[in-house]
């Protein structure tokens, strides 16, 4: 059922617009006694989920007993991030999700179904896992808040991904990431109907329909002025509300470039991106747009680690970003990768498959990744100051730029909010 929808390419929704829309939806849903909110973490700051969480708290008051950020494999949010993202929402309501230990399995999607939807590429069952709080907390409303945007694992982010991955367990997260990687990102990114989404939908229908989940979804993009703009708010409890948001997101967040890009420069906001685990959005959101022999330059002033999880960081350092064949071979030969399939998937996601070069430019703080560390995993390294000066960085605008030298570059300031492709690489 759809409780509220307001989506348009002409929209520029304000805080008051969001508040009015969400309050209208919550009022339609009727009285609730005990509410859990599942918002994204700080890595989804542009989603405006923090504002919406605060609006919901103001609406329900002490009926909201718990807020469980959908961390997935990410590290828990420190107090300063919670305060910045969620405003006056009480810190005492927030819980940390432990993806390795704090989950239960609601059921298993059969291997035959997984094999069917992946065209025979993957033959394994998939566990529908969630944080045990969702099952055992006695809630009569679970409010899942987030942003619909192109995504490398599932095609379009949010909806039941926020539950099964955001509050999921190690096995479910690992397998879903691996399924998506082996099936192929280019076949899924920017699409609402993908094999991984079908698996999640199967789990929703068969294993979690008893949970009182309502989805609050935004569509946010970057406008022609380089400013973030909110184009849609959708509230409902089924696939239809996600599908509406996904269709708008494809119009807002997807950029089809008229020619393959020779050089792309991506800025990683230091408040959000401290690892390649997150920073490689610069790779997989642009890989369908970059020309063979092209160059991706990633300006990453806060880059200090590869994986946010210590074990995944170790695996990235050991195996590196060397393409799909090498990663699949390493996974077949090494149990530690088979036990961490999300890490294996990430190694595939973060590779250019040898088509173009990837150069990371970290800041110069002592804890940041070094030249030797970056080159050891298959990336190239460049001095951040030299690269910013060479490319007239502070004068770049979104999209195509012609430098004083005459060179053409394509600049992206917020890779998490978009997907870029050249038409010949965006295949069905």
Number of C-alpha atoms within 10 A of each C-alpha: 11 16 20 19 20 17 21 17 13 9 13 16 19 12 14 10 13 20 19 12 18 24 19 14 19 19 12 11 13 7 11 14 13 17 24 24 25 29 28 26 25 24 16 17 19 21 26 23 25 25 19 23 26 19 23 20 20 15 16 18 13 13 15 21 18 20 23 22 24 29 24 24 24 19 14 18 17 9 11 8 17 20 15 12 21 22 15 14 21 13 13 9 14 18 16 15 26 19 25 12 11 17 20 18 17 16 14 17 19 15 13 13 19 22 17 13 17 20 11 12 13 20 16 15 17 23 25 27 27 24 24 17 18 23 16 9 13 13 21 15 21 20 23 28 26 30 30 30 32 27 23 23 27 28 24 28 23 27 30 23 22 23 24 24 26 26 29 31 26 22 19 23 26 23 24 25 23 25 26 27 25 17 20 17 21 21 18 26 27 29 22 26 16 21 25 25 24 17 23 24 20 17 22 20 11 15 17 22 11 10 15 15 24 24 25 30 28 33 28 26 25 18 14 11 9 14 11 16 20 25 22 27 27 25 27 23 19 19 16 12 23 25 18 18 28 29 18 21 29 20 13 24 23 20 16 14 16 10 13 18 25 18 20 25 23 22 20 27 17 13 12 16 22 23 20 23 23 20 25 24 24 28 22 23 25 23 28 25 26 27 18 15 12 16 19 25 23 25 28 23 21 22 27 20 23 25 22 17 14 11 13 21 17 15 18 23 18 11 19 24 23 18 17 21 11 16 22 18 10 16 20 11 11 11 10 14 21 18 15 21 24 26 28 30 25 26 25 26 29 26 25 23 16 12 14 18 20 23 20 27 27 25 20 15 12 8 11 18 21 19 16 11 15 22 14 16 18 20 20 17 19 16 15 19 14 11 16 14 10 12 19 15 16 8 8 18 15 16 16 16 17 13 15 10 9 8 11 16 19 19 20 24 20 20 22 22 26 24 26 24 23 20 14 10 15 16 11 7
